[in-house]
Amino acid sequence: MTVCDTTGGSAATLAARPSPAEANALAALVGSHEIFREMPTEALAALIARGTCVSFAPGEFLVQQGEESDFALILVDGTVEVGIDTGYDHVSLATAAAPAVVGEIGPFTGVARTANVKALSEVVAVRIAAPDLIAAGHAHPGFLSAVMRQLGRRFETFNRAIGFYSNALDALERHNFDMRLLEDLRNPLPELASFAGSFRRLAEEIMVRQAHRRDMASAAAIQRSMLPEPLEARILDERAEIAAEMRPAQEVGGDFYDYFVLPDDRIVLCVGDVSGKGVPASLFMSATQTALRYVLRHERDLARAVTIVNELLCATNSESMFVTLFCGVLDLKTGVLDYCNCGHGNCLLLRADCSLEVPVVSSMALAVYDQATFRSERLALGAGDRLFVFTDGMTDAINADEEQFGEQRLAEAVRASCGLASQVFIRQVLATVDEFSGGAPQFDDITALAVTVGGRPCGLPAAPGT
C-alpha cells in the first residue's frame, strides 16, 4: 500500500485525508520519533487521520519565515532544509529527512514562523492543523512534554552558542578581533555548522571593511519585529488601554516588553531587563520572551509558570546572565491583576485619584538560581487605575552634571501626567526624562509599559456620544 499518496504533483498539492489504514501505517512509521514516542499509537493514528496529505516539489517551501504558525507537518518521505533569511544572505541551519516533524513548536507558542523549511527532494507530508495539535497536547501530557523538550534542546543549543558568538561580537565591536577566533569557527557545534560558516564570512568582511553597523541595524530590526503589535480594539473593548515604548541604548538592547491574550479575557503584561547590553543581552532577551510566551499559554498558575521559565533559562546559562522581570496577568472582566515581580522594582500603580502605590517585589531575578521559588501577588484595579512598569534606564538617566533623574522626579512626572491617555502618558514621561538629560548620551536601555483599566484614565473626558 502506498502511504499518503499525493497524485496531484507539486506546488504544495493537497490530497484527501489519510484513510484509517493509511493513518495506522503512518502512525507505525513515525511512532518511534521522539516527539510521538509517549503518545498511544491509536491516538497518533487518530491525529494523523484528521490531517491532510500534501506534497512538495524540490525547491518549494513547506514553511516560510514570518508566516502564521497554524499547522505542523509530519514528513513521510523526502528531505528538507531549515534556514533563515537575514536580509543580507540565506543561512542554512539544518537538514531533516523523513520521518520527521517540522513546525510543531509555533502552534503551541503562537509565535510566527522563525525559519524557512524548503524541500530538497520530492516531499510527502501530513499537514496537522494547530487546533488538532494543541488538543492532542492537552489530551496527552507526554506528547506536550516532548514538545517542551524540543524547545529546551533548542535553548541549550542557543545558549551554548551565546558564549562564543558573544565574545566574537564584542571583539568585533571593540575592533580588536583575534583572528584565531576564525579558526575556531572552522569546527563549530554540529547544529550550527552552516551558521558558523556564515558568521566566519561576516567576521572576515567586518575585519576588512569595518562595516559592523550594517549588521547591527539588521539585529535592531529583528529585535523590533519581536515587539507585539497593538491589540485590536475589539479585544480590549474599552475595558483597558495598553501602550509601550522601548529605546535601546545601542543598536540592540536587553530590555523587552510584551503583551498577549490568554483565554477567558485575560491579558499577559511583561517588562524585563537583561543584565548587560548589546547583542548578548538581546539574545538572552529573545530566549526569555519566547519561553514566557510558550509556558504562559499552557500553565495557568502564574508562579508555577515563572518557575518553569526560570528552570529553562538556568539549564544552559553558561554566560551567567540574568533578567529582572515584571509579569502580570490582568483579568479584563474583574480588573484583578496577578503578578510576579522578579527583582524588578521599577513599577508604579497610579490610582484614579492620581495617588501612587508601589507594588511589592515578590521574588528574585530569573536565571540566577535553578531551584528558586517564585510567588505571585494580587492587585485589584478599578476604573481609571493605571499600572506603569519601566526599566531602570529611566531613573538612571543622567544630565550634563551627571545627576540621575531618580525615583522622585519620575514620581512627579507620573503624577503630572495622570490625566493623559496611556500612549500620550508614556510619551510625556519620556519627554520629561529627555528634557532633564538635555542631550546627554543614553547609556542604558529605556522601556516603559502602561496599562489603564476602564478605558479612560482619571480626568479624561468621555468621547462624544457616550
VENVENPE-V329534 format. One record per run of one state. SS is the DSSP state (alpha for helix, beta for strand, coil for the rest). FROM is the first residue (numbers start at 1). LEN is the number of residues. If there is no record, write none. Layout:
[[SS FROM LEN] [SS FROM LEN]]
This chain:
[[coil 1 12] [beta 13 2] [coil 15 5] [alpha 20 11] [coil 31 10] [alpha 41 9] [coil 50 2] [beta 52 5] [coil 57 4] [beta 61 3] [coil 64 7] [beta 71 7] [coil 78 1] [beta 79 7] [coil 86 4] [beta 90 8] [coil 98 2] [beta 100 3] [coil 103 3] [alpha 106 4] [coil 110 6] [beta 116 4] [coil 120 3] [beta 123 7] [alpha 130 10] [coil 140 1] [alpha 141 34] [coil 175 5] [alpha 180 8] [coil 188 2] [alpha 190 20] [coil 210 2] [alpha 212 14] [coil 226 7] [alpha 233 4] [coil 237 3] [beta 240 8] [coil 248 7] [beta 255 8] [coil 263 3] [beta 266 9] [coil 275 3] [alpha 278 19] [coil 297 5] [alpha 302 14] [coil 316 7] [beta 323 9] [coil 332 4] [beta 336 7] [coil 343 4] [beta 347 4] [coil 351 5] [beta 356 2] [coil 358 5] [beta 363 1] [coil 364 2] [beta 366 1] [coil 367 10] [beta 377 4] [coil 381 5] [beta 386 5] [coil 391 1] [alpha 392 4] [coil 396 2] [beta 398 1] [coil 399 5] [beta 404 1] [coil 405 1] [alpha 406 11] [coil 417 5] [alpha 422 16] [coil 438 8] [beta 446 8] [coil 454 13]]
